[in-house]
Amino acid sequence: MFIVLDNAESILDPQGVDVQEIYDVVDELSQLSNISLCITSRISTAPPGCECIDVPTLSMEAACGTFYQIYRHDERSALTNNILEQLEFHPLSITLLATVARHNKWNTARLAREWDERRTDMLQTEHSKSLGTTIELSLSSRMFRELGPEARDLLGVIAFFPQGVDEKNIDWLFSTISGRKNIFDKFCVLSLTYRSDDFIMMLAPLRDHLRPKDPMSSPLLRMTKDHYFGRLPVGVAPDEPGFGEARWIMSEDVNVEHLLDVFTTLDVKSNEIWTTCGYFMNHLHWHKPRLTILGPKIEKLPDDHPSKPRCLLHLSLLFDRVGNEVERKRVLTCASRLWREQGDDDLLVQTLLNLSDANRLLDHYKEGIRQAGEALEICERLGNTVQQAQCLNHLARLLYDDKQLNAAEEAASRAIDLLEKGNQSPTCDLHYALGKIHRSKGEREKATHHFETALGIASSLNRHDAQFWTNHALAELFFDEGRFDDAGAHVQRAKSHAVNDAYLLGRAMELQAVFWYQQRRLDEAKAEVLHAADVYGKVGAAKDVEDCRKLLRRIETAINDGEPPEMVLIPTRTDFLFSVNRVKISTGHPFPVPPSLMGPSTNTQISLFSA
């Protein structure tokens, strides 16, 4: 005899009425050799002696098999597969979906339209069986009711977030709710939620049923939003105290992005919410560079929205980090026009410098020099010597890439003269710049002097970024001279300063691979360049991946043909400047400019640098 107790949440509730008697009956039935007892329940507690099996969601193939066996439609459709994926292959939801589609004789196109309009509200058959009914059955159990009136609101918050709630954040997100950890544990016992990588999560169909239909109507969700947004306006650049703490965004980025997506839609005119959007993109820029669904929403803001140019400036930083300079230039061009219209000279200067950097990376040197020159003229008019030095620093880079080495040297030198002695960080950058210039001019001793000066300042400031690039540059310099041991030592020092930055580690690995290739240590060179390419791939540095592939082809040719290595020119991409300037946005909080914007420049007339 095979006995099934289906949906036994209520009778097996450890806190329910007569639960001991029920458990005794189950125990007695289990002793009979001719009876097999099967109990299905959301509650994970079970009578002693029962073997508990977690029933997972279905595979794609099993989900399709279940759906089409009920739907009885021979042709499979990508539209239907997409819905099954959105249901996360939840068996009951798939059964209900197929039943509703069959009863109504919908084709797949009609089914997709109904799903887009009604979502899980459509999962209700004509004989009144529904997803909502089974969920509410769990919520009617005594175990759930005794969690208190806030339990339902907590479920709504979990349901709102695509990633659920990070267990590490329960205390600071829900500090006003007593017994909060016990409540979250009980949610898992009731199978309303599950744990995955330290997150309390919920299957998509349950999320769709339980999340607040109007986010503004949930006080707990609004409080959670305030907690998240309150963590964003902190300094997140590598040389700021909060840098390590700000890495929380790496695991919470999808949740914060969803909050912003929803609340920018609900209150599109709010300056506060869009300022917070800028802070979020700043966190992504430093800790998890990727594009965001908020980008198109920013660009669709009316031009007279006061937050639009600021958000465009933040968005440009993300385009820069993922290597899309064409899009970066496009949004910066729009931002510079809006800053002109608003009359904000300080932010216009930063935008022009960013724009000049985008043009440099696109090999549009003359256009970039013109924009850096305009920024310099504005700074001269304002009498801001530090920003003048920043502009000259940009000009030096552009002129360096345009092979105008003497003009580049003069720009960097005059920038140093403009800076006060106490302004060490940008001075460090400028010495680094002069080292690069003198190396290109073949002036080894001068290059070494400036690199070592930059390294000394960077060490005293504990600037890991500057120490990385300066050691990287010294490694290149010693490599030029055939001093491979000294070059290798500086590569290792550079690696030690690639803290929290996978891209920098990739650059050091790539350089090491070049050194080993030239020394015919080909197997080691191959392993290192493959590792570098893997690192670049993970951070989306497509151009660097391609450089690694070119080097790999040379290494494999040398391995297969036994030919001596060809001379490899070490790529000099975005490693000329590395400090971080900050400008104040209207909220009074610092807004980091990317590594490409860096350290100050000088107070010279642009005519000095004409070709």
Secondary structure, 3 states (H helix, E strand, C coil): CEEEECCCHHHHCCCCCCHHHHHHHHHHHHCCCCCEEEECCCCCCCCCCCCCCCCCCCCHHHHHHHHHHHHCCCCCCHHHHHHHHHCCCCHHHHHHHHHHHHHCCCCHHHHHHHHHHHHHHHCECCCCCEHHHHHHHHHCCHHHHCCCCHHHHHHHHHHHCCCCEEHHHHHHHCCCCCCHHHHHHHHHHCCCCEEECCEEECCHHHHHHHCCCCHHHCHHHHHHHHHHHHCCCCCCCCCCCCCCHHHHHHHHHHHHHHHHHHHHHHCCCCHHHHHHHHHHHHHHHHHCCCCCCHHHHHHCCCCCCCCHHHHHHHHHHHHHHCCCHHHHHHHHHHHHHHHHHHCCHHHHHHHHHHHHHHHHHCCCHHHHHHHHHHHHHHHHHHCCHHHHHHHHHHHHHHHHHCCCHHHHHHHHHHHHHHCCCCCHHHHHHHHHHHHHHHHHCCCHHHHHHHHHHHHHHHHHHCCHHHHHHHHHHHHHHHHHCCCHHHHHHHHHHHHHCCCCCHHHHHHHHHHHHHHHHHCCCHHHHHHHHHHHHHHHHHHCCHHHHHHHHHHHHHHHHHHHHCCCCCCCCCCCCCCCCCCCCEEECCCCCEEECCCCCCCCCCCCCHHHHCC
